[in-house]
Amino acid sequence: MEGDRSAEREDRVISFWTVRQTENGPEKSATHREKESFQYPDCGKSQEMYLSGQQTTYTKKKPFKCLECGKCFSQKISIACHQAIHTGEKLFTCLDCGKSFSRKRSLTCHQAIHTGEKPFKCSACEKSFSQKIHLTNHQVTHTGEKRFPCPECGKHFSRKEYLLSHQAIHSEEKPFKCPECGKGFCQKKHLTYHQATHTGEKPFQCLECGKSFIRKEHLTCHQKTHSGEKPFKCLECGKSFRQKEYLASHQTIHTGKKPFKCVECESTFTEKRSLIDHQATHSGEKPFKCLDCGKNFRRKTHLTVHQRIHTGEKPFKCLECERSFSLKTTLHLHQATHTGEKPFKCPECGKSFSRKTRLTAHQVIHTGEKPHKCLECGKSFSWQRSMIRHQITHTGEKPFACLECGKSFLRKTDLKRHQAIHKREKH
């Protein structure tokens, strides 16, 4: 039965070409590798081709054109596989889990999940992979080779798929639209990730702690918190990181480079996500709402952190003094009190700081810059937090309430001072 299905698949995707030697010569089949001349029926143009068994390779042309999207291919079998994208047909089914695939090689790759087989081993770090292409991609992390340049801006990438993803920035084309909210994306996988925000689905679960993730790469990154693995090392200071992006972000401390610029106010940033966060200050958009108190946030992560105020959750614990924190960054900053480390140095006066935010705040003293302006009275501020505190003077809002007596305060520091009174009364 399986043999019949395989034969049927072969019939559907493979076609043999028959070439005539001359107008008066005998007919022969392309069973040996030899050079022949082929005339296109549409335009009459001649093209040399090489034939070898069931394969046909053109030296310059791709004569097989997809009628759906216009993409061209050099082999008929390639266009047959490609057309499955448009038809949605998936002929190859996994006997273990029933999942179907449009290509046989995709099925073969998938089956490695069930067998656990990883025959491709990295000679540099002995890490194993189920597919050769994954090994090849991994090896670039050791060599640092980036052989795929962008023709638009000259930026180089280690993988072709990274280049294709990057090129969408230049075209600004977003063909993949979310049916729920209408948001457009450059790549289909980005749409798939986005749709999970509507469904709440998190299919990738950590076997150590049970935490679930939308993306596999997020799970892989999270798992390093259990293993303690930090393979990406800064050559300047020796600090190690779990992800390459974290290393790249860290390296800007040494270079001082800020490539991401805001078109509204010309502020520059070391990271793209910092620019995106900053741009929301101009648009005022806050799509993430807390269901407990109704407060809105620009980022989902900010909402998640805020919700810990209501739940009281403090998942990050200091191993030195066992003090717990609601934020990982707060834990890291706290740990500096034990080590005394101050890695952030001002290039103007040489003063060092334990936090990058404190260095940034300090540098305003040298520049005198006040980029944050109050829309009510026009007053300008060096720091955003100062502007936010100032704006409350216009609204009269007192967002920090004492849970003991219900008294409200303008600032969080005032609330903390007040809460100390209740603590003294109890003792």
C-alpha positions in Angstrom: 0.0 0.0 0.0 2.8 2.4 1.0 4.7 1.4 -2.2 1.7 2.3 -4.3 1.4 5.7 -2.6 5.1 6.3 -3.2 4.8 5.4 -6.8 1.8 7.7 -7.2 3.9 10.6 -5.7 6.7 9.9 -8.1 4.3 10.0 -11.0 2.9 13.3 -9.9 6.2 15.2 -9.4 8.7 13.7 -12.0 8.5 14.0 -15.7 11.1 12.7 -18.3 12.2 14.8 -21.2 12.8 13.4 -24.6 15.1 15.2 -27.0 15.4 14.8 -30.8 18.9 14.9 -32.1 18.1 16.7 -35.4 15.1 17.3 -37.6 16.0 14.2 -39.7 17.9 12.3 -37.0 16.7 9.5 -34.7 14.9 10.1 -31.4 16.8 9.3 -28.2 16.0 9.6 -24.5 18.0 11.6 -22.0 19.5 8.6 -20.1 23.1 9.7 -20.3 24.7 13.0 -19.3 25.2 15.0 -22.6 24.8 18.5 -23.9 21.8 19.2 -26.1 20.1 22.2 -27.7 16.5 22.9 -26.6 14.1 25.4 -28.4 11.5 27.2 -26.3 8.0 26.8 -27.9 6.8 30.2 -26.7 9.6 32.5 -28.1 11.7 30.2 -30.3 14.9 31.0 -28.4 17.4 28.2 -28.1 19.1 27.2 -24.9 21.8 24.6 -24.0 20.9 22.1 -21.3 22.5 19.1 -19.7 20.5 15.9 -19.1 21.4 13.3 -16.5 18.9 10.5 -15.8 15.7 12.0 -14.4 17.4 15.4 -13.8 17.4 18.4 -16.1 19.6 21.4 -15.4 19.6 24.6 -17.5 22.8 26.6 -17.7 21.1 30.0 -17.5 17.3 29.7 -17.7 14.6 28.5 -15.4 11.9 27.4 -17.9 9.3 26.1 -15.3 7.1 29.0 -14.2 4.5 28.9 -11.4 1.2 30.3 -12.7 0.2 31.4 -9.2 3.1 33.6 -8.3 5.4 33.7 -11.3 8.4 32.1 -9.6 10.6 30.1 -12.0 12.5 26.9 -11.5 15.1 24.9 -13.4 13.5 21.5 -12.7 10.0 20.2 -13.0 10.2 18.4 -9.7 11.1 21.7 -8.0 8.0 23.5 -9.3 5.8 20.5 -8.3 7.1 20.8 -4.7 6.7 24.6 -4.8 3.1 24.4 -6.0 2.1 22.5 -2.8 2.5 25.9 -1.1 -0.4 27.3 -3.1 -2.6 24.2 -3.0 -1.9 23.4 0.6 -1.5 19.7 -0.4 0.7 17.7 2.1 1.3 14.2 0.6 3.9 13.0 3.2 2.5 11.9 6.5 4.4 11.0 9.7 3.3 7.6 10.9 4.2 8.4 14.5 2.1 11.6 15.1 0.1 12.0 11.9 1.6 15.4 11.0 1.7 16.0 7.2 4.3 17.7 5.0 4.5 19.0 1.4 8.0 17.6 0.9 9.6 14.2 1.7 12.7 15.8 3.1 10.6 17.9 5.5 9.1 14.6 6.8 12.5 13.0 7.1 13.7 16.0 9.2 10.6 15.9 11.4 11.0 12.2 12.1 14.3 13.0 13.9 12.1 14.5 16.7 10.6 11.0 17.4 13.9 9.1 17.1 16.0 11.6 18.9 18.8 10.9 16.5 21.5 13.7 16.1 24.2 12.3 13.8 25.8 15.7 12.9 28.3 16.7 15.5 30.2 20.0 15.8 34.0 19.4 16.0 34.5 22.7 18.0 32.1 22.2 20.9 30.7 18.6 20.3 27.1 19.8 20.1 24.9 17.5 18.0 22.2 18.2 15.5 19.5 16.2 13.7 20.2 17.9 10.3 23.3 18.9 8.5 22.0 22.4 7.7 21.6 23.0 11.5 25.2 22.0 12.1 26.3 24.3 9.3 24.3 27.2 10.7 25.7 26.5 14.2 29.3 26.4 13.0 29.0 30.0 11.9 28.8 30.9 15.7 32.4 29.7 16.0 33.8 31.1 12.7 31.8 34.4 12.7 31.5 34.1 8.9 28.7 36.3 7.3 28.7 35.5 3.6 25.3 36.9 2.7 25.5 40.7 2.0 22.5 43.0 1.6 22.7 44.7 -1.8 20.8 47.7 -0.4 22.9 48.7 2.7 25.8 46.3 2.7 25.0 44.6 6.0 26.2 41.0 6.2 24.4 37.9 7.5 25.4 34.4 8.5 22.3 32.8 7.0 20.3 33.4 3.8 17.0 33.5 5.7 18.3 36.3 7.9 19.2 38.3 4.8 15.7 37.7 3.3 14.1 38.8 6.6 16.3 41.9 6.7 15.5 42.9 3.1 11.8 43.3 4.0 12.9 46.4 5.9 14.0 48.1 2.7 10.9 47.1 0.7 8.4 47.8 3.6 6.1 45.2 2.1 4.0 43.4 4.7 1.9 40.8 2.8 1.0 38.7 5.8 -2.0 40.2 7.6 -3.6 39.2 10.9 -7.3 38.5 10.4 -8.0 39.5 14.0 -6.5 43.0 14.2 -5.3 43.7 10.6 -1.6 44.1 11.6 0.8 43.3 8.7 4.1 41.4 8.8 7.0 40.8 6.4 7.2 37.1 7.1 4.6 34.4 7.6 6.4 33.1 10.8 6.1 36.6 12.4 2.3 36.5 11.7 2.1 33.1 13.3 4.0 34.4 16.4 1.7 37.4 16.5 -1.5 35.3 16.3 -0.5 33.5 19.4 -1.0 36.8 21.3 -4.7 36.5 20.4 -5.1 32.8 21.1 -2.8 32.7 24.1 -1.3 29.5 22.9 2.2 28.6 24.2 3.2 25.3 22.7 6.8 25.1 23.8 7.1 24.0 27.5 10.2 23.8 29.7 10.6 20.3 31.1 12.5 21.8 34.1 10.0 24.3 35.5 6.9 23.9 33.3 7.0 27.5 31.9 5.6 27.8 28.4 6.6 29.9 25.4 5.2 31.1 22.1 8.4 30.5 20.2 10.9 27.6 20.3 13.9 30.0 20.4 12.4 31.6 23.6 12.3 28.2 25.2 15.9 27.5 24.1 17.0 30.8 25.6 15.1 30.1 28.8 16.6 26.6 29.2 20.0 28.2 29.5 18.9 29.8 32.8 18.7 26.2 34.2 22.0 25.0 32.6 23.9 28.2 33.2 25.3 28.1 29.7 26.7 31.4 28.4 28.5 30.6 25.1 28.8 34.2 23.8 31.8 36.0 25.3 32.8 39.7 25.0 36.4 40.0 23.8 36.8 43.4 25.5 35.9 42.6 29.1 35.4 38.8 29.1 31.7 39.0 30.2 29.6 36.1 28.8 26.0 36.0 27.6 23.3 33.4 26.8 22.3 35.0 23.5 24.3 36.6 20.7 21.9 39.6 20.7 22.7 40.2 24.4 26.4 40.2 23.5 25.8 42.6 20.6 23.8 44.9 22.9 26.6 44.8 25.6 29.3 45.6 23.1 27.8 49.0 22.4 29.0 49.9 26.0 32.6 49.7 24.7 32.0 51.2 21.3 29.5 53.9 22.3 27.7 53.3 19.0 23.9 54.2 18.9 22.7 53.2 15.4 18.9 53.5 16.0 17.7 57.1 15.6 14.2 58.5 16.4 12.9 60.5 13.4 10.7 62.6 15.7 13.3 64.0 18.1 16.6 62.6 16.8 17.3 60.7 20.0 19.6 57.7 19.4 19.6 54.3 20.9 21.9 51.2 21.1 19.0 48.8 20.6 16.1 48.7 18.2 13.6 47.7 21.0 14.7 50.8 23.0 13.9 53.0 20.0 10.5 51.3 19.6 9.8 51.9 23.3 10.8 55.5 22.9 8.7 56.1 19.8 5.6 55.2 21.9 6.2 58.3 24.0 5.5 60.4 20.8 2.4 58.3 19.7 1.1 57.8 23.2 -0.1 54.3 22.2 -0.6 51.9 25.2 -2.4 48.7 23.9 -1.8 46.5 27.0 -4.3 46.9 29.8 -4.2 45.6 33.3 -7.5 43.8 34.1 -7.1 44.5 37.9 -6.7 48.3 37.9 -7.2 49.3 34.3 -3.7 50.8 33.8 -2.4 50.7 30.3 1.2 49.9 29.1 3.2 50.2 25.9 4.7 46.8 26.1 3.3 43.4 27.2 6.4 42.8 29.4 5.7 46.0 31.3 2.1 44.8 31.9 3.5 41.4 33.2 5.8 43.2 35.6 3.1 45.5 36.8 0.7 42.6 37.5 3.2 41.4 40.1 2.1 44.4 42.2 -1.3 42.8 42.5 -0.1 39.2 42.9 2.9 40.0 45.1 5.0 37.5 43.1 8.8 37.9 43.5 10.4 35.1 41.4 14.0 36.3 41.4 16.0 35.4 44.5 19.5 36.6 45.6 21.7 33.6 46.4 23.8 35.8 48.7 21.2 37.2 51.1 18.0 35.3 49.9 16.2 38.6 49.2 13.6 38.3 46.5 12.7 40.6 43.6 9.8 41.0 41.1 12.3 41.9 38.3 15.4 40.1 37.1 17.1 43.4 36.4 16.4 44.5 39.9 18.1 41.3 41.2 21.2 42.0 39.0 21.4 45.6 40.3 21.0 44.3 43.9 23.8 41.8 43.3 26.1 44.7 42.5 25.8 45.7 46.2 27.5 42.5 47.1 30.2 42.6 44.5 30.7 46.4 44.4 31.0 46.2 40.6 30.5 49.5 38.6 31.0 48.6 34.9 29.5 51.7 33.4 32.0 54.5 33.1 31.4 58.1 32.0 33.8 59.0 29.1 33.6 62.7 30.1 34.7 62.6 33.7 35.5 59.0 34.4 32.9 58.4 37.1 31.6 54.8 37.3 28.1 53.5 37.9 26.5 50.2 38.7 23.6 50.8 36.4 23.5 51.9 32.7 20.5 54.1 33.5 22.4 56.0 36.1 25.3 56.6 33.7 22.8 57.9 31.0 21.1 60.1 33.6 24.5 61.4 34.7 25.7 62.2 31.2 22.9 64.8 30.9 24.9 66.9 33.3 27.6 67.3 30.7 25.3 67.7 27.7 22.6 69.9 29.3 20.1 68.1 27.1 16.4 68.3 28.0 14.5 66.2 25.4 11.3 65.5 27.4 8.7 68.3 27.1 5.5 68.7 29.0 2.6 69.1 26.6 0.5 71.1 29.2 3.0 73.9 30.1 6.0 73.4 27.8 8.5 72.8 30.6 11.4 70.6 29.5 13.1 67.9 31.5 16.4 65.9 31.2 14.7 62.6 32.2 11.4 61.1 31.3 10.6 60.1 34.9 10.9 63.8 35.9 8.5 64.8 33.2 6.0 62.1 34.3 6.2 63.2 38.0 5.7 66.8 36.8 2.6 66.0 34.7 0.8 64.6 37.8 0.9 68.2 39.1 -1.5 69.1 36.3 -3.8 66.1 36.7 -3.8 66.0 40.5 -3.5 62.2 40.3 -2.0 60.3 43.3 -1.5 56.8 42.0 0.4 55.3 45.0 -2.1 54.2 47.7 -1.3 52.8 51.1 -2.9 49.4 51.6 -3.0 49.9 55.4 -4.9 53.2 55.6 -5.9 54.1 52.0 -3.9 57.3 51.9 -2.6 58.2 48.4 0.7 59.8 47.3 2.1 61.5 44.3 5.4 59.5 44.4 6.3 56.0 45.2 9.1 57.2 47.5 6.6 59.2 49.5 4.4 56.0 49.9 7.5 54.0 51.1 8.3 56.7 53.7 4.7 56.6 54.9 4.6 52.8 55.1 7.6 52.9 57.4 5.3 54.6 60.0 3.0 51.6 60.0 5.9 49.3 60.4 7.2 51.2 63.4 3.7 51.2 65.0 3.5 47.4 64.7 6.8 47.0 66.4 
